[in-house]
Amino acid sequence: MDKRAVCIISGGMDSALAATIAKNEGYEIIGVHFNYGQRTQRKELECYKKIIEDLGATKSHIIDLPFFKEIGSTALIGDELDVPTDGIKPGVPVTYVPFRNGIFLSIAAAIAQKYDAQALYIGVVEEDSSGYPDCRESFINTMNSSINLGLRDETELKIETPLIHMSKEEIVANSIELDVKLEHTWSCYKNSDKACGLCDSCRLRLKGFEKIGIKDPIVYC
């Protein structure tokens, strides 16, 4: 049986590593990327295209989700709220996009059904994330059960989260070991040309590089 995996790839370091792990496990890679009006949409799409080329993905789906702008209430979309740059704080931050991963997983599951894929990879991180509730292992497991109830009876789709318990230090180290081209990834929530270095995502990324004593290849302000 052919092994196919749908990989949700944002253009960031985490999803690039998760998709690389899928490839190393022998899966044919089907890339999925979502444009949902995020501030760095252009840069993330640019990075996604480089990542799927690096992976040798056989199929690619770029999905536009403009309705996220109607939901609002997040600093990642629109200009109503600023992206925080004063350090990581406990609790759910204003950069949380309501139920984003749940929506992404649902659409990716439909794509997986189309290609008879056995696995769906997503680069969520629970232990060293920004506090997003839809990155929790319990949420992913529950979504996995619900998704399979909504697919054909003969389908058994497994949501794979190989990074779920990794720290950013471990993610950087594993990316280097597996030859992920980190210069083709982007993490900044705020800017598209030079990373700000101050938003939660930049801070987490930089912390990972600093802990293993390696310079991040992307450009910062």
Protein Blocks (a to p, Z undefined) as FASTA:
>chain_A
ZZddddddehiaklmmmmmmmmmnopacddddddehiaklmmmmmmmmmmmmmnopabdc
ddddfklmmnnopfkgojkbccdfebpaedjdfkbcghklmmmmmmmmmmmmmnopabdc
dfbdfklcghiaklcfklmmmmmmmmmmmmcfkbccddddfklmpcfklmmmmmmmnopa
fklgcfbfkbmkbcghlamklmmmmmmmmmnopacfbdcZZ
